[in-house]
């Protein structure tokens, strides 16, 4: 049960954004800036980083949501997303993404856990400064989003069939006020 009075029909962060549109607007803009571009990292890679950090933070809602969005970009490859979350070192992804996920895992623990060796490895695997910047910011952003969702105990659907429907909607329309002002697709 949520710690504050939110719309029980809106799951996860959607209810919190509806509760506080003033904070929802900049958070949605940041999510769009960081997750809805293919500059450097693809949108699928960005969502995989979000899902992985959410998995490390044990945020079920964000793990499922962003995993479903990544799968949406990858033609429904949910198995790859599960492997990335649980054992990215053996997943069929690029060495660059593996190095960036390693970096994201350090950011999830705390910014000072990032090492020069991790940065060097990412660069050796082809990561640009922009890729590294975006990975660190996505990881930090999802630590905040995860703590927001779980810290206020937002409603979290356990029916996994609901996540791909919303994922498709986000993949098509993006983040922001749209996600809490429109009905869940059927």
C-alpha positions, -999 to 999 in steps of 0.1 A, spaced: 0 0 0 15 34 -10 27 57 18 9 86 3 -26 91 -12 -21 84 -49 -44 72 -77 -47 34 -71 -54 29 -109 -20 41 -118 9 18 -111 45 26 -102 60 60 -110 29 69 -130 9 74 -98 36 95 -83 39 117 -114 1 122 -114 4 132 -77 30 158 -85 29 171 -121 53 199 -112 81 173 -105 68 149 -132 75 174 -160 112 178 -155 116 141 -146 98 131 -179 120 155 -198 151 140 -184 139 105 -191 132 115 -227 166 132 -231 185 102 -217 164 72 -230 148 84 -263 178 90 -285 201 67 -305 230 91 -303 259 69 -294 240 43 -274 208 29 -289 175 33 -272 175 -4 -265 210 -2 -248 198 28 -228 168 9 -216 190 -22 -208 211 0 -186 180 13 -168 166 -22 -164 200 -35 -151 204 -8 -125 168 -12 -114 174 -49 -111 204 -42 -89 183 -19 -68 156 -45 -65 130 -22 -79 105 -47 -94 84 -20 -112 113 -3 -129 130 -35 -137 100 -49 -154 90 -16 -171 124 -8 -186 131 -44 -194 99 -46 -214 107 -13 -232 142 -26 -241 125 -59 -254 101 -38 -274 131 -22 -292 146 -56 -297 116 -72 -314 104 -88 -282 137 -105 -271 128 -109 -234 153 -137 -230 182 -113 -238 169 -88 -213 167 -114 -186 202 -125 -193 215 -89 -193 199 -84 -159 212 -116 -143 245 -123 -161 254 -97 -187 289 -110 -190 275 -141 -209 248 -122 -228 250 -118 -265 257 -81 -264 287 -61 -274 318 -58 -254 312 -21 -252 278 -26 -236 292 -52 -212 318 -26 -201 292 1 -197 269 -22 -177 299 -29 -154 303 9 -150 266 13 -143 268 -14 -116 295 7 -99 275 39 -101 245 20 -86 267 13 -55 279 49 -54 298 73 -77 331 67 -60 330 30 -69 338 39 -106 374 32 -114 398 44 -140 402 8 -151 365 6 -158 366 38 -179 397 25 -198 380 -8 -205 349 9 -218 370 31 -241 390 1 -253 357 -15 -262 347 15 -283 328 37 -258 330 74 -264 331 100 -236 294 107 -245 286 70 -240 303 70 -206 286 102 -196 252 89 -206 257 56 -188 267 72 -156 237 97 -158 212 69 -167 225 48 -138 223 77 -113 189 87 -126 175 52 -121 189 50 -86 167 81 -80 137 68 -99 140 34 -81 141 50 -47 112 73 -56 90 44 -66 100 21 -37 104 48 -11 68 58 -15 57 21 -19 39 28 -52 15 2 -65 35 -24 -84 16 -48 -107 27 -84 -104 9 -94 -136 38 -94 -160 14 -92 -190 7 -55 -183 43 -44 -188 47 -50 -225 15 -31 -233 27 1 -215 62 -5 -230 48 -3 -265 30 29 -256 62 44 -242 83 32 -272 58 49 -295 51 81 -276 79 87 -250 80 96 -214 65 125 -194 30 136 -186 17 113 -214 24 82 -194 2 91 -165 -25 110 -184 -34 81 -208 -51 48 -200 -32 16 -200 -37 -1 -234 -58 -32 -234 
